[in-house]
Amino acid sequence: MTNRRTFLERFGSETAVTGVIGANAPGGSGIGAAERNEYSPSSTGEFEYPWQFIGRRSAVMARNGMVATSHPLAAETGVRVLQNGGNAADAAVAVAAELAFVEPHMTTLGGDVVALTHFDGEYKALNGTGYAPAAADVETYREKIDETDGDASPSIPSEGPLSVTVPGVVDGLYRLSDRYGDLPFADVLQPAIQHARDGVPITEYIATQWEAAAPRVASFESFRETYLENGETLPPESVFTNRALAESLERIANEGIETMYGGQLGQQIVNRVQEHDGLLELEDLEGFESNWNDPISTEYQGYEVLEHPPNTIGVVALEALNIVEHLELPDEPTDPDRLHKLIEAIKIAFTDAEEYLGDPLDADVPLESKLDEAYARERATEIGESVGEYEPEAGDTPNSNTVYLTVVDRNGNAVSMLTSGYKPFGSGLVVGGFTLQNHATEFSLDSADPNAIEPRKRPFHTLIPGMLAENGEFRASFGVMGGSMMPQGHLQLLANTFESGLNPQAAIDVPRFRFEDGHEVALETTRLPEETVDSLRERGHEIVLESEYFEPDANHFGGAQFIYRDSDGTLIGGSDPRRDGQAIGF
């Protein structure tokens, strides 16, 4: 294990890994000229938009405030809120509302929110995840599911009314604004209202994901009316407007969140679900309220790593970090021995989580024992030169989507937040210009499972925002969107930061792995040395090449955002070039 470094040693120049992951790396795959994005006009005079991650960026630095998220327009909106007198909570609400418009396949007003917050030295965890309808239970759901395929263990469909849980995001954003914000809640919704009414161009990356996601839910008329044009998804450069969403946001701004939780908008949600034979009632919405908890944490390389408590999987990231703390990791990010150990550590943590994760109000979640140092030391001894005997699963399909955002203001107050509709475009049911989430899909229909569906129970969630503290003082806010990629991303991002001394942007740029299940691991092979890939295969890992992983389901390696605040108040930010986003400071 490396010793703790000084700041300059830990966050040195990103050129430390240029010779390994660059296109000219000795023995590396690299990306040849024919594989690069070369935007040349087609014969019709229109641009072509092939998409492939090839780039790297330098870290962004500022003193007065910073926003990092997956869409430039949303990041810019957050910075304007900070410049106009808002704090981190105000900017985070504005960014989240904006993302619900510009990335509708990823997040929605009909989805959920979780956040870690730091204000005035206090760290809290906001849980705005919705619960199942009061009428929902295993028996009722089993009766409603058509088992024509003869499956003895039916599962909840990923689309339609049975996949819908109470949307928690609007309530959660309001609770954040009410507790910590300096500006009126209605005011910070205005940028999203204006953009949804006026329209914005669809980026090449979003257009690609939109096209891949739409077929799953295109059978629903409300989806087609809102997100398709003549039955087709919109191509890059098309200007997308959503006036129905603008009206919904305006109603929330003018009437308060009560319109969503018992009022006119809430009744529209219930009507839409019930017309498709769902179980949601207006009382389910009226009874919902987000709650505040304490983060869970562990120590890694002398820093406190804070994660969101269950019903999310922050404990998976913390357990994996605890195991890694007892291993010798090479400094080089693409060393096969290092990658092997990180993969095996996250597999162990996922294996444990399968046994107990659910709503902590309904399940006994053994946080203390799973995060015990002696337990981590014991599990670390199980990691040998080849893959272990366990057969874990990552817990969800690869292309589950969310958005991540982080804001740090001039006073060091910070928000680390994820909002989500779960699978792309959620349930496919649309109300008021936004989809309803399909997080009920994560429930089990096995009554013995800790995640079995029950009335007013919250499902298992993959959403985990992260933070770092040093002796109680806020140091960083970070996250990696993408379902089961989240704890894997946290593990890799922090290893790159503390084991390799990379700055936030360079830590994000390092090629990633994504464990799926069993021994199957997807790798960003276009930027890894061939010897690394071959070595991992020899150790028993079943490697999925990057090109195979992207097709045909638009799978991905997550999207990270990272803002670090040094002891003198300087902000150092990075944003994932695998996405459209930016880190913007002032």
MARDRENLO-419907 format. One record per residue (C-alpha): x, y, z; residue in one letter. Coordinates in Angstrom, 2 decimals, decimal comma, padded with zeros to 5 digits. Example, Ala and Ser with C-alpha at 12.3 -4.5 7.8 and 13.67 -1.06 7.14 Angstrom:
// MARDRENLO-419907
u;v;w;aa
012,30;-004,50;007,80;A
013,67;-001,06;007,14;S
This chain:
// MARDRENLO-419907
u;v;w;aa
000,00;000,00;000,00;M
001,23;003,50;-000,74;T
001,62;006,01;002,04;N
-000,45;009,17;002,14;R
000,95;011,81;-000,15;R
001,05;015,58;000,03;T
-001,53;017,37;-002,07;F
000,87;018,07;-004,93;L
002,03;014,46;-004,96;E
-001,52;013,09;-004,88;R
-002,87;015,44;-007,52;F
000,08;015,70;-009,84;G
-000,04;016,20;-013,58;S
-002,23;013,86;-015,55;E
000,75;013,20;-017,80;T
001,79;010,57;-015,28;A
-000,23;008,02;-017,23;V
000,04;009,45;-020,75;T
002,55;006,86;-021,85;G
000,29;004,02;-020,75;V
-003,20;004,96;-021,84;I
-002,46;007,26;-024,75;G
-002,83;006,22;-028,37;A
000,93;005,82;-028,67;N
001,42;003,68;-025,58;A
004,02;000,97;-026,07;P
002,19;-002,31;-026,54;G
-001,14;-000,57;-026,16;G
-004,15;-000,83;-028,39;S
-004,50;002,91;-028,80;G
-006,87;004,39;-031,34;I
-005,75;004,62;-034,91;G
-006,69;007,47;-037,23;A
-009,40;005,38;-038,84;A
-011,06;004,88;-035,45;E
-011,04;008,52;-034,37;R
-014,06;010,80;-034,63;N
-013,33;012,67;-037,84;E
-016,24;014,96;-038,58;Y
-016,35;015,46;-042,31;S
-019,42;016,61;-044,23;P
-021,37;013,83;-045,90;S
-022,46;013,91;-049,53;S
-025,71;015,59;-048,49;T
-023,90;018,45;-046,77;G
-024,95;017,33;-043,27;E
-022,51;016,41;-040,53;F
-021,99;012,82;-039,47;E
-021,89;011,99;-035,79;Y
-020,01;008,82;-034,92;P
-019,53;008,61;-031,15;W
-016,59;007,07;-029,34;Q
-014,78;008,16;-026,21;F
-011,25;009,15;-027,20;I
-010,46;012,41;-025,45;G
-008,93;013,69;-022,25;R
-009,20;017,05;-020,56;R
-007,20;019,10;-018,10;S
-008,59;019,73;-014,63;A
-010,72;022,86;-014,10;V
-009,71;025,16;-011,23;M
-011,60;028,01;-009,55;A
-012,08;029,79;-006,22;R
-015,69;030,98;-005,99;N
-017,77;027,96;-006,89;G
-017,96;025,01;-009,25;M
-020,55;022,74;-010,87;V
-019,84;019,43;-012,60;A
-022,48;017,38;-014,38;T
-023,20;015,48;-017,58;S
-024,66;018,28;-019,74;H
-022,96;021,64;-020,41;P
-026,22;023,60;-020,34;L
-027,09;022,23;-016,90;A
-023,60;022,97;-015,56;A
-023,82;026,52;-016,89;E
-027,23;026,95;-015,27;T
-025,83;025,91;-011,91;G
-022,92;028,36;-012,17;V
-025,31;031,21;-013,00;R
-027,33;030,42;-009,88;V
-024,14;030,58;-007,79;L
-023,15;033,86;-009,43;Q
-026,60;035,31;-008,73;N
-026,37;034,73;-004,98;G
-027,46;031,12;-004,66;G
-025,58;028,51;-002,67;N
-024,80;024,85;-003,42;A
-028,35;023,72;-002,59;A
-029,94;026,32;-004,89;D
-027,63;025,43;-007,76;A
-028,15;021,70;-007,29;A
-031,93;022,06;-007,52;V
-031,62;024,19;-010,66;A
-029,25;021,68;-012,29;V
-031,45;018,70;-011,42;A
-034,52;020,38;-012,93;A
-032,53;021,24;-016,05;E
-031,28;017,68;-016,47;L
-034,86;016,37;-016,33;A
-035,41;018,27;-019,57;F
-032,10;017,89;-021,45;V
-031,52;014,22;-020,51;E
-035,07;012,80;-020,28;P
-033,94;009,24;-020,93;H
-031,71;009,45;-017,85;M
-033,82;011,32;-015,31;T
-037,30;012,70;-014,81;T
-039,60;014,64;-012,50;L
-041,32;011,27;-012,11;G
-038,18;009,67;-010,65;G
-036,14;009,60;-007,45;D
-033,30;011,56;-005,85;V
-030,58;010,83;-003,30;V
-027,94;013,26;-002,12;A
-025,13;013,80;000,32;L
-024,87;017,35;001,62;T
-022,28;019,38;003,47;H
-023,43;022,67;004,99;F
-021,73;024,48;007,84;D
-019,69;021,45;008,83;G
-022,66;019,04;008,92;E
-022,92;016,00;006,62;Y
-026,37;014,59;005,87;K
-027,92;012,09;003,48;A
-031,17;012,97;001,72;L
-033,35;010,04;000,66;N
-035,99;011,01;-001,88;G
-036,66;007,49;-003,15;T
-040,32;006,62;-003,60;G
-042,10;003,60;-002,20;Y
-044,46;001,00;-003,61;A
-048,23;001,64;-003,62;P
-050,15;000,67;-000,47;A
-051,96;-001,99;-002,51;A
-048,70;-003,64;-003,63;A
-047,60;-007,01;-002,29;D
-046,09;-010,19;-003,68;V
-049,40;-012,02;-004,10;E
-051,15;-009,13;-005,85;T
-048,24;-008,58;-008,22;Y
-047,98;-012,27;-009,04;R
-051,67;-012,34;-009,90;E
-051,26;-009,39;-012,27;K
-048,21;-010,71;-014,10;I
-048,90;-012,84;-017,13;D
-046,78;-015,98;-016,84;E
-047,35;-017,22;-020,37;T
-043,66;-018,08;-020,67;D
-044,00;-020,61;-017,84;G
-041,42;-018,88;-015,67;D
-041,69;-020,34;-012,16;A
-040,14;-017,19;-010,67;S
-041,82;-014,19;-012,33;P
-040,31;-010,74;-012,12;S
-041,83;-007,29;-012,30;I
-041,90;-005,92;-015,86;P
-039,46;-003,10;-016,61;S
-042,15;-001,03;-018,35;E
-045,76;-000,17;-017,72;G
-047,85;000,50;-014,59;P
-046,56;-002,28;-012,31;L
-043,03;-000,85;-012,54;S
-044,08;002,55;-011,17;V
-043,29;003,66;-007,63;T
-044,13;007,00;-006,04;V
-041,94;009,72;-007,62;P
-039,74;011,23;-004,93;G
-037,55;013,71;-006,80;V
-039,76;016,79;-006,61;V
-040,30;016,36;-002,88;D
-036,59;015,67;-002,36;G
-035,48;018,76;-004,27;L
-037,93;020,87;-002,29;Y
-036,66;019,47;001,05;R
-033,09;020,29;000,03;L
-034,07;023,83;-000,97;S
-036,16;024,36;002,14;D
-033,46;023,16;004,54;R
-030,35;024,75;003,02;Y
-031,23;027,03;000,11;G
-030,88;030,82;000,07;D
-033,20;031,42;-002,90;L
-036,93;030,66;-003,29;P
-037,62;027,18;-004,66;F
-039,76;028,65;-007,46;A
-036,92;030,89;-008,63;D
-034,38;028,11;-009,17;V
-036,86;026,21;-011,39;L
-037,05;029,08;-013,87;Q
-034,04;028,20;-016,08;P
-035,44;024,71;-016,73;A
-038,88;026,18;-017,46;I
-037,44;028,59;-020,00;Q
-035,29;025,99;-021,74;H
-038,08;023,41;-021,91;A
-040,33;026,02;-023,51;R
-037,74;027,40;-025,95;D
-035,95;024,14;-026,76;G
-032,32;023,00;-026,93;V
-030,37;021,00;-029,55;P
-030,01;017,26;-028,93;I
-026,36;016,27;-028,69;T
-024,85;013,42;-030,67;E
-024,36;011,27;-027,56;Y
-027,88;011,83;-026,23;I
-029,35;011,14;-029,67;A
-027,49;007,82;-029,75;T
-028,78;006,75;-026,34;Q
-032,28;008,04;-027,08;W
-032,44;005,93;-030,22;E
-031,28;002,81;-028,37;A
-033,68;003,32;-025,45;A
-036,92;004,22;-027,23;A
-037,99;000,82;-028,64;P
-038,50;-000,68;-025,17;R
-041,30;001,79;-024,35;V
-042,45;002,99;-027,77;A
-045,70;001,02;-027,46;S
-047,06;003,64;-025,02;F
-048,93;006,43;-026,77;E
-048,00;009,04;-024,17;S
-044,31;008,28;-024,76;F
-044,60;008,51;-028,52;R
-046,43;011,83;-028,33;E
-043,75;013,37;-026,11;T
-040,44;011,89;-027,25;Y
-040,89;010,73;-030,85;L
-041,59;012,61;-034,06;E
-043,49;010,67;-036,70;N
-042,59;007,53;-034,79;G
-038,85;008,23;-034,86;E
-036,34;009,58;-032,36;T
-034,79;012,96;-033,10;L
-031,33;013,08;-034,72;P
-028,40;015,18;-033,46;P
-028,80;018,97;-033,84;E
-032,60;018,69;-033,69;S
-034,10;021,26;-031,34;V
-036,18;019,49;-028,70;F
-038,90;021,38;-026,87;T
-041,17;020,07;-024,13;N
-043,84;022,64;-023,37;R
-045,83;020,16;-021,29;A
-042,82;019,77;-018,99;L
-042,44;023,55;-018,83;A
-046,09;023,81;-017,75;E
-045,61;021,11;-015,09;S
-042,57;022,86;-013,67;L
-044,41;026,17;-013,74;E
-047,32;024,65;-011,88;R
-044,95;023,28;-009,23;I
-043,29;026,70;-008,95;A
-046,62;028,52;-008,61;N
-048,68;026,03;-006,59;E
-045,98;024,29;-004,59;G
-045,10;020,61;-004,55;I
-048,61;019,84;-003,26;E
-049,77;019,76;-006,87;T
-047,54;016,68;-007,32;M
-048,41;015,06;-004,00;Y
-052,18;015,13;-003,88;G
-053,14;017,95;-006,25;G
-053,87;018,25;-009,94;Q
-050,56;016,91;-011,23;L
-050,68;014,03;-008,78;G
-054,16;013,09;-009,92;Q
-052,94;013,03;-013,52;Q
-050,18;010,62;-012,49;I
-052,64;008,32;-010,75;V
-055,04;008,42;-013,70;N
-052,29;007,48;-016,14;R
-051,16;004,51;-014,02;V
-054,68;003,27;-013,37;Q
-055,75;003,48;-017,00;E
-053,05;000,88;-017,62;H
-054,30;-001,28;-014,69;D
-051,74;-000,13;-012,12;G
-052,12;000,09;-008,34;L
-051,07;003,65;-007,53;L
-053,59;005,77;-005,57;E
-053,63;009,48;-004,77;L
-053,15;008,61;-001,08;E
-049,79;007,06;-001,94;D
-048,62;010,42;-003,22;L
-050,18;012,40;-000,38;E
-048,39;010,29;002,23;G
-044,90;010,60;000,76;F
-042,08;012,65;002,26;E
-038,32;012,43;001,77;S
-036,19;011,92;004,85;N
-032,77;012,93;006,16;W
-030,28;010,42;007,56;N
-026,61;010,26;008,48;D
-024,13;009,08;005,84;P
-022,26;005,81;006,28;I
-018,48;005,92;006,01;S
-015,11;004,25;006,21;T
-011,50;005,44;006,23;E
-009,38;005,06;003,12;Y
-005,82;006,35;002,83;Q
-006,41;008,63;005,81;G
-009,60;010,18;004,40;Y
-013,17;009,55;005,46;E
-015,20;008,27;002,51;V
-018,89;009,07;002,96;L
-021,62;007,17;001,11;E
-025,40;007,07;001,16;H
-026,94;004,52;003,55;P
-029,36;001,76;002,46;P
-031,75;001,39;000,67;N
-028,86;002,28;-001,67;T
-025,61;000,34;-002,24;I
-023,06;002,73;-000,79;G
-022,05;-000,09;001,55;V
-020,77;-002,05;-001,48;V
-018,28;000,68;-002,34;A
-017,17;001,01;001,29;L
-016,67;-002,72;001,79;E
-014,63;-002,95;-001,41;A
-012,46;-000,01;-000,29;L
-011,92;-001,68;003,09;N
-010,75;-004,85;001,36;I
-008,43;-002,94;-000,98;V
-006,91;-001,13;002,00;E
-005,44;-004,52;003,02;H
-003,94;-005,27;-000,41;L
-000,77;-004,11;-002,11;E
-001,88;-002,20;-005,20;L
000,58;-001,19;-007,93;P
000,63;002,57;-008,55;D
000,08;002,17;-012,28;E
-003,70;002,35;-013,04;P
-003,53;-000,16;-015,91;T
-001,36;-002,76;-014,16;D
-003,18;-006,12;-014,51;P
-002,44;-007,09;-010,90;D
-004,10;-003,90;-009,70;R
-007,14;-004,34;-011,94;L
-007,48;-007,99;-010,89;H
-007,52;-007,05;-007,18;K
-010,02;-004,24;-007,68;L
-012,33;-006,52;-009,67;I
-012,17;-009,28;-007,07;E
-012,77;-006,82;-004,20;A
-015,91;-005,41;-005,79;I
-017,14;-008,94;-006,57;K
-016,84;-009,89;-002,89;I
-018,74;-006,76;-001,85;A
-021,53;-007,43;-004,36;F
-021,74;-011,05;-003,20;T
-022,32;-009,92;000,38;D
-024,86;-007,30;-000,66;A
-027,04;-009,85;-002,43;E
-027,83;-011,39;000,94;E
-029,19;-008,39;002,77;Y
-029,76;-005,18;000,81;L
-033,27;-003,77;000,87;G
-035,20;-001,03;002,63;D
-033,59;-000,75;006,09;P
-037,03;-000,15;007,55;L
-037,95;-003,69;006,54;D
-034,64;-005,56;006,47;A
-031,77;-006,07;008,88;D
-028,81;-004,51;007,09;V
-025,57;-005,58;008,85;P
-023,59;-002,42;008,17;L
-021,39;-002,64;011,23;E
-020,21;-006,19;010,60;S
-019,71;-005,76;006,84;K
-017,66;-002,60;007,36;L
-015,58;-004,02;010,20;D
-011,82;-003,84;009,58;E
-011,22;-007,41;010,74;A
-013,86;-008,65;008,32;Y
-012,24;-006,74;005,46;A
-008,82;-008,16;006,34;R
-010,27;-011,67;006,30;E
-011,96;-011,18;002,91;R
-008,77;-009,70;001,46;A
-006,95;-012,99;002,11;T
-009,40;-014,68;-000,30;E
-008,05;-012,71;-003,26;I
-005,38;-014,76;-004,98;G
-003,69;-014,78;-008,35;E
-006,84;-015,92;-010,19;S
-010,59;-015,35;-009,93;V
-012,37;-016,48;-006,77;G
-014,92;-019,23;-006,34;E
-017,87;-016,89;-005,72;Y
-020,40;-016,26;-008,49;E
-021,77;-012,78;-007,74;P
-024,05;-010,60;-009,81;E
-023,81;-006,85;-010,17;A
-027,51;-006,50;-009,47;G
-029,01;-004,82;-012,53;D
-028,80;-004,52;-016,28;T
-025,77;-002,63;-017,60;P
-027,61;000,27;-019,22;N
-029,56;001,41;-016,18;S
-029,31;005,18;-016,22;N
-029,23;008,19;-013,93;T
-027,66;011,61;-013,85;V
-025,05;012,74;-011,37;Y
-024,29;016,33;-010,40;L
-022,11;018,00;-007,85;T
-021,90;021,60;-006,69;V
-019,44;023,26;-004,31;V
-019,93;026,91;-003,43;D
-017,47;029,58;-002,22;R
-018,06;028,64;001,44;N
-017,28;024,96;000,94;G
-020,91;023,93;001,13;N
-021,53;021,04;-001,24;A
-024,16;018,77;-002,75;V
-023,43;015,37;-004,26;S
-026,62;014,20;-005,99;M
-028,14;011,58;-008,26;L
-031,58;011,70;-009,81;T
-032,98;008,80;-011,78;S
-035,92;007,27;-013,61;G
-034,07;003,93;-013,45;Y
-034,03;002,26;-016,88;K
-033,91;004,58;-019,90;P
-037,23;006,47;-020,11;F
-038,43;004,65;-016,99;G
-041,80;002,93;-017,22;S
-042,63;004,56;-020,56;G
-045,76;006,17;-019,10;L
-045,67;009,94;-019,54;V
-047,60;012,58;-017,59;V
-047,19;016,34;-017,93;G
-044,17;015,99;-020,21;G
-042,18;013,59;-018,01;F
-041,91;009,81;-017,67;T
-042,82;007,91;-014,53;L
-039,95;005,89;-013,12;Q
-039,81;002,09;-013,12;N
-037,93;001,49;-009,87;H
-040,47;-001,15;-008,77;A
-038,64;-003,40;-011,24;T
-035,95;-003,75;-008,58;E
-038,36;-005,43;-006,14;F
-038,34;-009,20;-005,77;S
-041,47;-011,36;-006,00;L
-039,94;-013,86;-003,59;D
-041,53;-013,19;-000,19;S
-038,38;-014,45;001,57;A
-036,16;-011,93;-000,18;D
-035,18;-008,83;001,89;P
-036,10;-006,81;-001,20;N
-039,54;-008,39;-001,65;A
-042,26;-005,95;-002,63;I
-044,48;-004,78;000,25;E
-046,94;-001,91;000,78;P
-045,20;001,47;001,11;R
-041,75;-000,15;000,94;K
-038,83;001,43;-000,90;R
-036,94;-000,79;-003,37;P
-033,26;-001,57;-003,48;F
-031,43;001,31;-005,21;H
-028,05;001,63;-006,89;T
-027,89;005,42;-006,40;L
-024,81;006,41;-004,39;I
-023,39;009,94;-004,23;P
-020,00;010,20;-002,55;G
-017,97;012,68;-000,50;M
-014,54;012,88;001,11;L
-013,63;014,50;004,41;A
-010,27;014,98;006,15;E
-010,46;015,31;009,94;N
-014,08;016,36;009,48;G
-013,26;019,08;006,94;E
-014,95;018,76;003,56;F
-012,55;017,73;000,81;R
-014,46;016,42;-002,20;A
-017,77;015,57;-003,80;S
-017,86;012,87;-006,45;F
-020,01;010,29;-008,17;G
-020,21;007,88;-011,09;V
-023,63;007,39;-012,65;M
-024,77;004,13;-014,20;G
-026,59;001,51;-012,09;G
-024,23;-001,16;-010,79;S
-021,32;000,86;-012,18;M
-021,65;003,30;-009,27;M
-019,78;001,43;-006,51;P
-017,34;000,06;-009,10;Q
-016,75;003,59;-010,33;G
-016,22;004,91;-006,81;H
-013,65;002,20;-006,13;L
-011,71;002,88;-009,33;Q
-011,94;006,67;-009,04;L
-010,59;006,71;-005,48;L
-007,86;004,18;-006,27;A
-006,77;006,41;-009,16;N
-006,78;009,41;-006,84;T
-005,02;008,03;-003,79;F
-002,97;005,09;-005,07;E
-001,82;006,82;-008,28;S
-001,87;010,48;-007,22;G
-003,99;011,63;-010,16;L
-005,94;014,89;-010,15;N
-009,75;014,67;-010,47;P
-009,82;014,91;-014,26;Q
-006,96;012,47;-014,80;A
-008,53;010,03;-012,31;A
-011,73;010,12;-014,36;I
-009,89;009,60;-017,66;D
-008,25;006,28;-016,69;V
-009,70;003,29;-018,61;P
-012,37;001,47;-016,60;R
-013,66;-002,01;-016,06;F
-017,27;-002,93;-015,42;R
-017,99;-006,21;-013,67;F
-021,26;-007,84;-014,76;E
-021,74;-011,26;-013,17;D
-019,82;-014,46;-012,53;G
-016,38;-013,77;-013,97;H
-017,53;-011,55;-016,84;E
-015,84;-008,15;-016,97;V
-016,17;-005,46;-019,64;A
-013,03;-003,41;-020,31;L
-012,26;-000,18;-022,13;E
-009,83;-002,17;-024,22;T
-009,10;000,51;-026,84;T
-006,94;002,34;-024,28;R
-005,45;-000,59;-022,38;L
-002,17;-002,35;-023,21;P
-002,78;-005,72;-024,86;E
-000,60;-007,36;-022,20;E
-003,02;-006,15;-019,51;T
-006,03;-007,66;-021,25;V
-004,19;-010,93;-021,89;D
-003,06;-011,15;-018,27;S
-006,59;-010,68;-016,95;L
-007,81;-013,44;-019,26;R
-005,08;-015,75;-017,96;E
-006,30;-015,08;-014,40;R
-009,77;-016,38;-015,31;G
-011,63;-013,16;-016,10;H
-014,04;-013,46;-019,02;E
-013,26;-010,26;-020,90;I
-015,89;-008,39;-022,90;V
-014,22;-006,02;-025,34;L
-015,25;-002,38;-025,41;E
-016,56;-002,61;-028,98;S
-018,74;-005,61;-028,07;E
-019,99;-003,96;-024,90;Y
-021,32;-000,85;-026,64;F
-023,42;-002,92;-029,05;E
-026,29;-003,51;-029,34;P
-027,70;-002,11;-026,08;D
-025,77;001,15;-025,69;A
-024,02;-000,14;-022,57;N
-021,47;002,13;-020,93;H
-018,75;002,53;-018,32;F
-020,54;005,20;-016,32;G
-020,14;008,94;-016,16;G
-018,08;010,54;-013,40;A
-017,95;014,06;-011,96;Q
-015,45;015,08;-009,28;F
-014,80;018,35;-007,40;I
-011,99;018,54;-004,85;Y
-011,59;021,48;-002,44;R
-008,08;022,03;-001,17;D
-007,32;023,35;002,32;S
-006,88;026,87;000,91;D
-010,30;026,81;-000,76;G
-009,15;026,16;-004,33;T
-011,58;023,97;-006,26;L
-010,22;021,37;-008,69;I
-012,81;019,71;-010,91;G
-013,14;017,01;-013,53;G
-015,98;015,87;-015,77;S
-016,23;012,60;-017,66;D
-015,45;012,91;-021,37;P
-017,49;009,74;-021,83;R
-020,45;012,13;-021,48;R
-021,36;015,57;-022,79;D
-020,74;017,30;-019,48;G
-018,34;019,83;-018,06;Q
-016,91;021,06;-014,82;A
-017,38;024,83;-014,76;I
-016,01;027,17;-012,11;G
-015,66;030,89;-011,59;F
